[in-house]
Amino acid sequence: MFFFENELNTTELGGGVCRKILAYNDDLMSVKVMFEKGAVGAMHTHPHTQISYVLEGKFEATIGEEVRIIEKGDTYITSPDVPHGVVCLEEGALLDIFTPKRADFL
């Protein structure tokens, strides 16, 4: 199946964050999350494995108790039910990959 970004809806999440669901099936989902400078992806958990790739910008990322600065080209992985979140230091976007899909996003 093909998913074309210019045909997909963007969901405003508030606080300078918006999300675009890209390709997905029951087992896997890709999501583009765009952040304005200073926007926060609040600490949270979910039962999915998540990989995030920095498409653009710079972020302070927290996974569990560890805090690191990540920027374009960097990647991190979060295991199920581990608290994680980001603060956008420079306007940017993340590509989040989830397994299984985030049914709560649909």
All heavy atoms as an XYZ file, in Angstrom:
827
protein
N       0.837     -1.177      0.000
C       0.000      0.000      0.000
C       0.881      1.239      0.000
O       1.966      1.238      0.561
C      -0.910      0.009      1.225
C      -1.917     -1.122      1.267
S      -2.958     -1.093      2.752
C      -3.828      0.432      2.539
N       0.363      2.309     -0.575
C       1.079      3.578     -0.628
C       0.326      4.624      0.176
O      -0.901      4.658      0.161
C       1.217      4.062     -2.078
C       2.066      3.159     -2.925
C       1.489      2.145     -3.678
C       3.437      3.323     -2.945
C       2.273      1.316     -4.448
C       4.230      2.496     -3.720
C       3.648      1.486     -4.477
N       1.068      5.463      0.873
C       0.511      6.569      1.640
C       1.274      7.815      1.223
O       2.498      7.856      1.366
C       0.690      6.328      3.147
C      -0.032      5.108      3.656
C       0.499      3.842      3.473
C      -1.237      5.237      4.320
C      -0.156      2.716      3.951
C      -1.903      4.123      4.813
C      -1.360      2.859      4.618
N       0.580      8.819      0.697
C       1.220     10.031      0.216
C       1.005     11.157      1.220
O      -0.137     11.499      1.545
C       0.681     10.403     -1.160
C       0.969      9.336     -2.185
C       0.018      8.384     -2.512
C       2.218      9.276     -2.780
C       0.291      7.391     -3.436
C       2.508      8.280     -3.711
C       1.547      7.332     -4.042
N       2.112     11.734      1.721
C       2.038     12.709      2.802
C       1.092     13.861      2.493
O       0.336     14.300      3.354
C       3.426     13.245      3.163
C       3.373     14.165      4.367
C       4.720     14.607      4.880
O       5.759     14.300      4.256
O       4.738     15.268      5.929
N       1.094     14.347      1.257
C       0.230     15.493      0.932
C      -1.249     15.134      0.909
O      -2.096     16.019      0.819
C       0.659     16.145     -0.388
C       0.490     15.217     -1.576
O       0.362     14.001     -1.428
N       0.530     15.778     -2.766
N      -1.588     13.846      1.024
C      -2.984     13.411      1.066
C      -3.430     13.021      2.479
O      -4.582     12.666      2.687
C      -3.188     12.223      0.126
C      -2.933     12.550     -1.331
C      -3.016     11.334     -2.233
O      -3.283     10.215     -1.736
O      -2.790     11.507     -3.446
N      -2.520     13.100      3.444
C      -2.819     12.661      4.808
C      -3.180     13.843      5.697
O      -2.682     14.948      5.509
C      -1.609     11.921      5.389
C      -1.164     10.684      4.604
C       0.150     10.153      5.154
C      -2.239      9.613      4.615
N      -4.044     13.593      6.662
C      -4.484     14.634      7.588
C      -3.448     14.894      8.677
O      -2.767     13.977      9.132
C      -5.797     14.233      8.264
C      -6.933     14.134      7.278
O      -7.019     14.917      6.339
N      -7.805     13.166      7.479
N      -3.375     16.150      9.094
C      -2.545     16.545     10.222
C      -3.460     16.813     11.406
O      -4.465     17.489     11.265
C      -1.732     17.818      9.893
O      -0.884     17.531      8.776
C      -0.889     18.256     11.069
N      -3.111     16.278     12.567
C      -3.885     16.469     13.785
C      -3.136     17.421     14.706
O      -1.985     17.153     15.063
C      -4.112     15.121     14.515
O      -4.766     14.218     13.626
C      -4.936     15.300     15.772
N      -3.763     18.527     15.054
C      -3.178     19.479     16.008
C      -3.348     18.906     17.412
O      -4.470     18.595     17.825
C      -3.870     20.834     15.900
C      -3.689     21.519     14.561
C      -2.287     22.018     14.317
O      -1.559     22.294     15.296
O      -1.904     22.120     13.131
N      -2.256     18.779     18.139
C      -2.309     18.231     19.489
C      -2.244     19.318     20.556
O      -2.406     19.035     21.734
C      -1.159     17.228     19.688
C      -1.142     16.059     18.699
C       0.089     15.195     18.927
C      -2.417     15.244     18.793
N      -1.998     20.564     20.142
C      -1.897     21.679     21.076
C      -0.478     21.868     21.558
O       0.373     20.983     21.444
N      -0.211     23.057     22.059
C       1.094     23.349     22.629
C       2.233     23.329     21.630
O       3.376     23.077     21.998
N       1.925     23.545     20.350
C       2.974     23.569     19.338
C       3.366     22.214     18.795
O       4.439     22.070     18.206
N       2.500     21.210     18.969
C       2.774     19.860     18.485
C       1.645     19.424     17.556
O       0.467     19.628     17.865
C       2.894     18.840     19.648
C       3.227     17.450     19.133
C       3.912     19.298     20.678
N       1.995     18.833     16.418
C       0.983     18.224     15.553
C       1.514     16.898     15.025
O       2.723     16.649     15.018
C       0.540     19.167     14.443
S       1.827     19.788     13.403
N       0.590     16.043     14.615
C       0.925     14.667     14.253
C       0.296     14.324     12.914
O      -0.828     14.733     12.620
C       0.393     13.749     15.355
C       0.431     12.286     15.041
C       0.031     11.437     16.221
N      -1.356     11.623     16.604
C      -1.803     11.570     17.863
N      -0.990     11.359     18.865
N      -3.067     11.735     18.114
N       1.020     13.535     12.121
C       0.501     13.024     10.863
C       0.742     11.519     10.833
O       1.886     11.065     10.916
C       1.203     13.705      9.685
C       0.614     13.347      8.342
C       1.259     14.149      7.220
C       0.690     15.544      7.236
N       0.898     16.258      5.970
N      -0.344     10.740     10.764
C      -0.233      9.282     10.669
C       0.208      8.967      9.247
O      -0.451      9.364      8.283
C      -1.582      8.583     10.962
C      -2.170      9.026     12.309
C      -1.429      7.073     10.868
C      -1.366      8.676     13.502
N       1.300      8.238      9.108
C       1.807      7.864      7.795
C       1.334      6.447      7.486
O       0.161      6.152      7.658
C       3.326      8.010      7.772
C       3.859      9.412      8.139
C       5.380      9.405      8.221
C       3.374     10.467      7.169
N       2.194      5.563      7.074
C       1.809      4.196      6.734
C       1.609      3.359      7.996
O       2.299      3.555      8.994
C       2.884      3.559      5.860
N       0.652      2.412      7.911
C       0.446      1.497      9.039
C      -0.347      0.276      8.616
O      -1.054      0.273      7.609
C      -0.256      2.198     10.206
C      -1.683      2.594      9.935
C      -2.736      1.743     10.277
C      -1.985      3.804      9.326
C      -4.048      2.100     10.022
C      -3.290      4.163      9.073
C      -4.324      3.308      9.415
O      -5.617      3.656      9.149
N      -0.192     -0.778      9.416
C      -1.057     -1.948      9.387
C      -1.241     -2.369     10.835
O      -0.874     -1.613     11.738
C      -0.492     -3.058      8.486
C       0.840     -3.610      8.951
O       1.215     -3.489     10.129
N       1.597     -4.206      8.042
N      -1.779     -3.544     11.089
C      -2.029     -3.945     12.481
C      -0.748     -4.100     13.297
O      -0.758     -3.922     14.513
C      -2.815     -5.255     12.533
C      -4.271     -5.069     12.139
O      -4.754     -3.919     12.149
O      -4.918     -6.082     11.811
N       0.358     -4.427     12.641
C       1.601     -4.739     13.346
C       2.578     -3.584     13.468
O       3.498     -3.637     14.292
C       2.322     -5.888     12.632
C       1.481     -7.145     12.577
O       0.866     -7.490     13.604
O       1.431     -7.776     11.502
N       2.422     -2.537     12.655
C       3.448     -1.508     12.554
C       2.806     -0.179     12.159
O       1.854     -0.156     11.388
C       4.455     -1.933     11.482
C       5.760     -1.190     11.346
C       6.609     -1.319     12.611
C       6.527     -1.752     10.153
N       3.346      0.923     12.692
C       2.816      2.244     12.363
C       3.939      3.259     12.326
O       4.821      3.252     13.190
C       1.771      2.674     13.391
C       1.245      4.093     13.205
S       0.035      4.560     14.477
C      -1.466      4.022     13.675
N       3.900      4.149     11.326
C       4.836      5.268     11.272
C       4.055      6.572     11.405
O       2.982      6.731     10.816
C       5.656      5.253      9.976
O       4.819      5.312      8.843
N       4.614      7.490     12.208
C       3.936      8.746     12.534
C       4.961      9.879     12.490
O       6.032      9.763     13.095
C       3.309      8.685     13.948
C       2.635      9.992     14.308
C       2.349      7.513     14.061
N       4.636     10.955     11.795
C       5.478     12.147     11.792
C       4.918     13.101     12.832
O       3.731     13.432     12.799
C       5.478     12.807     10.415
C       6.392     14.001     10.315
C       6.372     14.550      8.884
C       7.298     15.728      8.723
N       7.244     16.247      7.327
N       5.772     13.527     13.763
C       5.344     14.448     14.820
C       6.172     15.725     14.671
O       7.401     15.676     14.716
C       5.530     13.845     16.225
C       4.927     14.765     17.279
C       4.913     12.458     16.306
N       5.485     16.859     14.477
C       6.146     18.134     14.250
C       6.028     19.013     15.484
O       4.960     19.074     16.096
C       5.538     18.822     13.027
C       5.844     18.059     11.739
S       4.478     17.843     10.570
C       3.221     16.976     11.447
N       7.132     19.686     15.846
C       7.214     20.476     17.070
C       7.687     21.893     16.763
O       8.658     22.071     16.025
C       8.243     19.872     18.031
C       7.903     18.516     18.563
C       8.157     17.369     17.820
C       7.350     18.377     19.827
C       7.869     16.116     18.321
C       7.059     17.122     20.338
C       7.316     15.991     19.587
N       7.045     22.871     17.384
C       7.569     24.222     17.399
C       8.633     24.286     18.501
O       8.609     23.482     19.445
C       6.462     25.230     17.721
C       5.390     25.308     16.666
C       4.244     26.232     17.053
O       4.300     26.876     18.127
O       3.275     26.290     16.283
N       9.546     25.241     18.394
C      10.559     25.416     19.433
C       9.874     25.619     20.785
O       8.924     26.391     20.894
C      11.442     26.622     19.126
C      12.545     26.835     20.126
C      13.432     28.000     19.762
C      14.514     28.169     20.818
N      15.430     29.246     20.468
N      10.329     24.897     21.793
C       9.773     24.993     23.133
C       8.620     24.048     23.404
O       8.197     23.890     24.550
N       8.090     23.407     22.361
C       6.971     22.472     22.546
C       7.444     21.237     23.311
O       8.613     20.844     23.238
C       6.382     22.068     21.200
N       6.516     20.639     24.026
C       6.833     19.498     24.883
C       6.014     18.285     24.477
O       4.788     18.375     24.327
C       6.535     19.841     26.368
C       6.753     18.628     27.260
C       7.387     21.016     26.820
N       6.685     17.173     24.303
C       6.044     15.867     24.212
C       6.102     15.310     25.623
O       7.138     14.791     26.050
N       5.024     15.474     26.369
C       5.009     15.165     27.806
C       5.415     13.716     28.085
O       5.172     12.815     27.270
C       3.617     15.425     28.370
N       6.019     13.516     29.249
C       6.385     12.168     29.684
C       5.134     11.292     29.692
O       4.074     11.712     30.159
C       7.009     12.205     31.074
C       8.380     12.876     31.130
S       9.670     11.946     30.268
C       9.879     10.549     31.373
N       5.267     10.080     29.150
C       4.142      9.160     29.061
C       4.667      7.735     28.882
O       5.860      7.528     28.668
C       3.232      9.536     27.880
C       3.901      9.401     26.551
N       4.838     10.308     26.086
C       3.795      8.451     25.593
C       5.263      9.932     24.897
N       4.658      8.795     24.569
N       3.772      6.784     28.963
C       4.099      5.383     28.691
C       3.012      4.814     27.790
O       1.908      5.356     27.693
C       4.172      4.534     29.973
O       2.879      4.512     30.589
C       5.206      5.065     30.944
N       3.333      3.713     27.132
C       2.357      2.951     26.348
C       2.897      1.540     26.163
O       4.110      1.314     26.339
C       2.063      3.631     24.998
C       3.269      4.087     24.259
N       4.156      3.230     23.634
C       3.762      5.331     24.053
C       5.115      3.919     23.057
N       4.911      5.205     23.314
N       2.040      0.595     25.817
C       2.469     -0.803     25.720
C       3.120     -1.163     24.388
O       3.207     -2.336     24.043
C       1.158     -1.574     25.924
C       0.125     -0.664     25.360
C       0.584      0.735     25.709
N       3.585     -0.170     23.635
C       4.183     -0.395     22.326
C       5.698     -0.198     22.401
O       6.174      0.632     23.165
C       3.631      0.605     21.306
C       2.149      0.709     21.311
N       1.468      1.478     22.239
C       1.218      0.138     20.527
C       0.177      1.365     22.019
N      -0.002      0.559     20.989
N       6.446     -0.917     21.582
C       7.843     -0.589     21.349
C       7.853      0.587     20.385
O       7.063      0.626     19.437
C       8.606     -1.780     20.754
O       8.585     -2.855     21.683
C      10.044     -1.420     20.427
N       8.735      1.575     20.631
C       8.797      2.772     19.798
C      10.245      3.070     19.421
O      11.128      3.044     20.266
C       8.223      3.966     20.556
C       8.355      5.287     19.834
C       7.775      6.440     20.637
O       6.956      6.245     21.527
N       8.212      7.650     20.305
N      10.450      3.359     18.141
C      11.716      3.903     17.657
C      11.415      5.298     17.150
O      10.425      5.501     16.436
C      12.320      3.050     16.532
C      12.762      1.695     17.075
C      13.479      3.782     15.855
C      13.275      0.745     16.020
N      12.230      6.272     17.520
C      12.072      7.641     17.038
C      13.339      8.074     16.322
O      14.445      7.851     16.816
C      11.776      8.603     18.188
O      10.516      8.307     18.748
N      13.159      8.705     15.173
C      14.254      9.209     14.348
C      14.060     10.713     14.197
O      12.950     11.159     13.862
C      14.221      8.525     12.981
C      15.220      9.078     11.997
C      16.567      8.726     12.073
C      14.825      9.948     10.990
C      17.491      9.232     11.173
C      15.739     10.455     10.082
C      17.062     10.093     10.173
O      17.977     10.596      9.290
N      15.100     11.489     14.449
C      15.001     12.944     14.342
C      15.144     13.342     12.875
O      16.233     13.229     12.295
C      16.068     13.655     15.204
C      15.889     15.167     15.106
C      15.997     13.194     16.655
N      14.043     13.793     12.290
C      14.049     14.256     10.902
C      14.682     15.633     10.787
O      15.443     15.907      9.857
C      12.619     14.315     10.357
C      11.889     12.982     10.221
C      10.412     13.216      9.971
C      12.505     12.155      9.110
N      14.340     16.511     11.722
C      14.831     17.885     11.750
C      14.833     18.370     13.188
O      14.055     17.906     14.011
C      13.929     18.814     10.929
C      13.868     18.517      9.447
C      15.161     18.799      8.701
O      15.972     19.627      9.186
O      15.370     18.191      7.646
N      15.680     19.354     13.484
C      15.643     20.013     14.778
C      16.538     19.391     15.823
O      17.410     18.572     15.533
N      16.279     19.816     17.063
C      17.069     19.387     18.218
C      16.126     19.233     19.400
O      15.261     20.096     19.616
C      18.134     20.442     18.512
C      19.165     20.086     19.531
C      20.213     21.199     19.596
C      21.384     20.835     20.442
N      22.393     21.918     20.446
N      16.299     18.166     20.167
C      15.400     17.831     21.259
C      16.173     17.413     22.493
O      17.254     16.832     22.383
C      14.485     16.659     20.860
C      13.577     16.945     19.701
C      14.025     16.827     18.392
C      12.276     17.346     19.914
C      13.190     17.086     17.321
C      11.435     17.614     18.851
C      11.897     17.483     17.553
N      15.587     17.654     23.654
C      16.033     17.037     24.889
C      15.104     15.853     25.096
O      13.897     16.033     25.270
C      15.914     18.010     26.061
C      16.330     17.387     27.373
C      16.105     18.329     28.531
O      17.010     19.110     28.856
O      14.987     18.280     29.096
N      15.655     14.654     25.039
C      14.854     13.436     25.154
C      15.126     12.768     26.493
O      16.275     12.672     26.924
C      15.181     12.472     24.022
N      14.052     12.299     27.120
C      14.159     11.569     28.381
C      13.567     10.186     28.179
O      12.435     10.052     27.696
C      13.398     12.288     29.509
O      13.904     13.614     29.640
C      13.543     11.556     30.828
N      14.337      9.162     28.540
C      13.853      7.783     28.545
C      14.178      7.234     29.915
O      15.355      7.139     30.281
C      14.519      6.935     27.453
C      14.275      7.547     26.069
C      14.007      5.495     27.515
C      15.056      6.866     24.956
N      13.138      6.916     30.671
C      13.353      6.493     32.055
C      13.992      7.632     32.818
O      13.473      8.738     32.862
N      15.177      7.405     33.368
C      15.902      8.428     34.127
C      16.987      9.114     33.303
O      17.628     10.042     33.783
C      16.538      7.785     35.377
C      15.534      7.172     36.334
C      14.617      8.208     36.953
O      15.081      9.310     37.294
O      13.417      7.906     37.087
N      17.208      8.645     32.056
C      18.300      9.183     31.243
C      17.813     10.325     30.357
O      16.788     10.217     29.689
C      18.912      8.084     30.371
C      20.150      8.545     29.648
C      20.928      7.424     28.997
O      20.548      6.254     29.146
O      21.927      7.737     28.345
N      18.572     11.415     30.349
C      18.264     12.599     29.539
C      19.430     12.845     28.598
O      20.582     12.897     29.029
C      18.037     13.842     30.430
C      17.723     15.058     29.583
C      16.939     13.587     31.455
N      19.114     12.979     27.298
C      20.152     13.226     26.288
C      19.656     14.266     25.292
O      18.446     14.408     25.086
C      20.477     11.932     25.522
C      20.987     10.775     26.369
C      22.407     10.928     26.867
N      23.384     11.040     25.821
C      24.091     10.046     25.317
N      23.903      8.810     25.772
N      24.984     10.249     24.377
N      20.581     14.949     24.652
C      20.261     15.867     23.568
C      20.392     15.086     22.264
O      21.415     14.431     22.022
C      21.205     17.092     23.557
C      21.132     17.842     24.888
C      20.874     18.012     22.379
C      19.762     18.385     25.252
N      19.349     15.144     21.445
C      19.353     14.451     20.157
C      19.047     15.458     19.061
O      18.347     16.450     19.277
C      18.345     13.282     20.139
C      16.924     13.762     20.453
C      18.772     12.196     21.125
C      15.849     12.691     20.308
N      19.596     15.203     17.877
C      19.376     16.108     16.756
C      19.290     15.323     15.459
O      19.400     14.090     15.474
C      20.456     17.177     16.709
C      21.861     16.662     16.715
C      22.866     17.766     16.989
O      22.500     18.943     17.144
O      24.058     17.441     17.037
N      19.101     16.045     14.352
C      18.877     15.427     13.044
C      19.799     14.232     12.829
O      21.007     14.319     13.015
C      19.102     16.462     11.944
C      18.805     15.947     10.561
C      18.948     17.021      9.525
C      18.639     16.459      8.147
N      18.675     17.505      7.118
N      19.175     13.098     12.472
C      19.909     11.866     12.208
C      20.018     10.925     13.384
O      20.363      9.758     13.210
N      19.725     11.401     14.597
C      19.805     10.555     15.787
C      18.527      9.728     15.945
O      17.455     10.119     15.470
C      20.026     11.397     17.040
C      21.376     12.091     17.052
O      22.308     11.620     16.363
O      21.501     13.113     17.753
N      18.661      8.609     16.622
C      17.563      7.667     16.825
C      17.568      7.179     18.263
O      18.626      7.089     18.880
C      17.743      6.443     15.903
O      17.921      6.880     14.562
C      16.557      5.512     15.957
N      16.378      6.868     18.783
C      16.309      6.184     20.080
C      15.195      5.152     20.044
O      14.314      5.196     19.191
C      16.128      7.158     21.247
C      14.822      7.904     21.316
C      13.688      7.327     21.903
C      14.714      9.199     20.838
C      12.495      8.016     21.997
C      13.518      9.895     20.929
C      12.418      9.302     21.504
O      11.236      9.987     21.591
N      15.292      4.202     20.962
C      14.264      3.158     21.076
C      13.752      3.146     22.507
O      14.517      3.334     23.457
C      14.807      1.773     20.656
C      13.672      0.747     20.575
C      15.919      1.325     21.584
C      14.062     -0.524     19.849
N      12.446      2.969     22.632
C      11.796      2.903     23.938
C      11.050      1.579     24.044
O      10.246      1.247     23.174
C      10.796      4.065     24.109
O      11.462      5.290     23.869
C      10.206      4.075     25.494
N      11.336      0.834     25.088
C      10.642     -0.429     25.332
C       9.241     -0.159     25.868
O       8.966      0.928     26.389
C      11.426     -1.266     26.338
O      12.687     -1.605     25.807
N       8.341     -1.139     25.753
C       6.987     -0.955     26.267
C       6.974     -0.533     27.737
O       7.786     -1.009     28.538
C       6.354     -2.345     26.103
C       7.117     -2.963     24.972
C       8.525     -2.449     25.128
N       6.077      0.383     28.059
C       5.799      0.833     29.419
C       6.946      1.585     30.103
O       6.912      1.779     31.321
C       5.337     -0.342     30.293
C       4.110     -1.017     29.700
O       3.165     -0.288     29.313
O       4.093     -2.255     29.590
N       7.945      2.042     29.350
C       9.031      2.856     29.901
C       8.669      4.330     29.703
O       8.363      4.746     28.585
C      10.379      2.540     29.224
C      11.461      3.508     29.691
C      10.783      1.098     29.503
N       8.686      5.144     30.764
C       8.357      6.565     30.624
C       9.343      7.266     29.690
O      10.557      7.032     29.766
C       8.494      7.117     32.047
C       8.457      5.927     32.948
C       9.000      4.784     32.157
N       8.804      8.121     28.811
C       9.646      8.861     27.885
C       8.938     10.133     27.431
O       7.716     10.236     27.519
C      10.041      8.002     26.679
C       8.873      7.487     25.903
N       8.094      6.430     26.335
C       8.318      7.888     24.737
C       7.134      6.198     25.457
N       7.238      7.080     24.481
N       9.725     11.101     26.972
C       9.174     12.360     26.483
C      10.286     13.215     25.902
O      11.467     12.874     26.009
N       9.904     14.333     25.263
C      10.875     15.231     24.649
C      10.490     16.684     24.893
O       9.325     17.000     25.116
C      11.018     15.003     23.125
C      11.533     13.611     22.816
C       9.723     15.275     22.391
N      11.512     17.546     24.828
C      11.329     18.997     24.793
C      12.040     19.458     23.525
O      13.213     19.107     23.306
C      11.930     19.691     26.029
C      11.811     21.204     25.902
C      11.254     19.188     27.302
N      11.351     20.223     22.697
C      11.925     20.685     21.441
C      12.791     21.922     21.685
O      12.295     22.962     22.109
C      10.814     20.988     20.446
S      11.437     21.438     18.829
N      14.086     21.807     21.412
C      15.028     22.904     21.619
C      15.167     23.773     20.370
O      15.474     24.957     20.469
C      16.394     22.352     22.020
C      16.405     21.461     23.269
C      17.795     20.900     23.505
C      15.894     22.220     24.483
N      14.992     23.171     19.195
C      14.998     23.871     17.908
C      13.882     23.248     17.085
O      13.794     22.019     17.010
C      16.329     23.691     17.182
C      17.516     24.320     17.861
C      18.833     24.026     17.151
O      18.823     23.415     16.055
O      19.877     24.390     17.719
N      13.040     24.068     16.463
C      11.904     23.558     15.690
C      12.304     22.317     14.914
O      13.382     22.276     14.299
C      11.407     24.628     14.719
C      10.217     24.192     13.912
C       9.688     25.293     13.008
O      10.050     26.466     13.190
O       8.898     24.959     12.105
N      11.447     21.295     14.962
C      11.820     20.053     14.312
C      10.697     19.058     14.177
O       9.533     19.357     14.459
N      11.078     17.849     13.769
C      10.114     16.775     13.559
C      10.763     15.436     13.875
O      11.959     15.239     13.639
C       9.610     16.784     12.122
N       9.954     14.537     14.404
C      10.371     13.169     14.683
C       9.570     12.220     13.811
O       8.386     12.458     13.549
C      10.107     12.803     16.142
C      10.803     13.627     17.215
C      10.325     13.193     18.600
C      12.308     13.492     17.099
N      10.196     11.141     13.393
C       9.496     10.035     12.760
C       9.420      8.942     13.817
O      10.452      8.395     14.223
C      10.244      9.536     11.528
C       9.649      8.294     10.863
C       8.245      8.584     10.339
C      10.552      7.797      9.756
N       8.213      8.671     14.300
C       8.000      7.643     15.321
C       7.483      6.375     14.656
O       6.555      6.429     13.839
C       6.986      8.108     16.363
C       7.494      9.221     17.255
O       8.721      9.422     17.329
O       6.658      9.886     17.896
N       8.071      5.246     15.014
C       7.661      3.938     14.523
C       7.200      3.124     15.727
O       7.913      3.042     16.729
C       8.831      3.205     13.827
C       9.495      4.075     12.766
C       8.381      1.859     13.268
C       8.632      4.436     11.589
N       6.008      2.550     15.634
C       5.429      1.782     16.731
C       5.120      0.365     16.290
O       4.681      0.130     15.162
C       4.107      2.408     17.198
C       4.223      3.807     17.700
C       3.934      4.877     16.868
C       4.607      4.072     19.009
C       4.022      6.183     17.327
C       4.708      5.372     19.472
C       4.416      6.428     18.625
N       5.316     -0.580     17.219
C       4.826     -1.930     17.023
C       4.211     -2.397     18.323
O       4.819     -2.227     19.379
C       5.931     -2.899     16.540
O       5.322     -4.178     16.276
C       7.054     -3.068     17.512
N       2.977     -2.919     18.296
C       2.062     -2.872     17.156
C       1.566     -1.443     16.912
O       1.995     -0.506     17.603
C       0.918     -3.792     17.597
C       0.915     -3.691     19.095
C       2.359     -3.497     19.491
N       0.640     -1.289     15.977
C       0.114      0.054     15.668
C      -0.501      0.696     16.899
O      -0.948      0.002     17.822
C      -0.920     -0.003     14.541
C      -2.264     -0.554     14.992
C      -3.283     -0.518     13.876
C      -4.593     -1.081     14.388
N      -5.546     -1.318     13.335
N      -0.538      2.024     16.927
C      -1.190      2.783     17.984
C      -2.656      2.971     17.604
O      -3.025      3.953     16.977
C      -0.515      4.139     18.164
C       0.892      4.131     18.729
C       0.946      3.803     20.204
N       0.119      4.665     21.021
C       0.576      5.678     21.734
N       1.863      5.974     21.728
N      -0.253      6.403     22.470
N      -3.486      2.014     17.950
C      -4.912      2.089     17.625
C      -5.536      3.347     18.231
O      -6.491      3.900     17.668
C      -5.640      0.842     18.108
N      -4.986      3.826     19.359
C      -5.522      5.031     19.990
C      -5.281      6.282     19.145
O      -5.905      7.314     19.387
C      -4.937      5.205     21.407
C      -3.425      5.249     21.423
O      -2.775      4.435     20.716
O      -2.863      6.075     22.146
N      -4.414      6.227     18.150
C      -4.170      7.363     17.266
C      -5.185      7.414     16.121
O      -5.287      8.418     15.437
C      -2.770      7.295     16.660
C      -1.656      7.685     17.588
C      -1.870      8.006     18.926
C      -0.362      7.735     17.112
C      -0.822      8.355     19.773
C       0.695      8.102     17.940
C       0.462      8.419     19.267
N      -5.874      6.321     15.874
C      -6.782      6.250     14.717
C      -8.199      6.677     15.047
O      -8.627      6.640     16.154
C      -6.799      4.829     14.159
C      -5.423      4.329     13.692
C      -5.520      2.879     13.275
C      -4.907      5.175     12.538
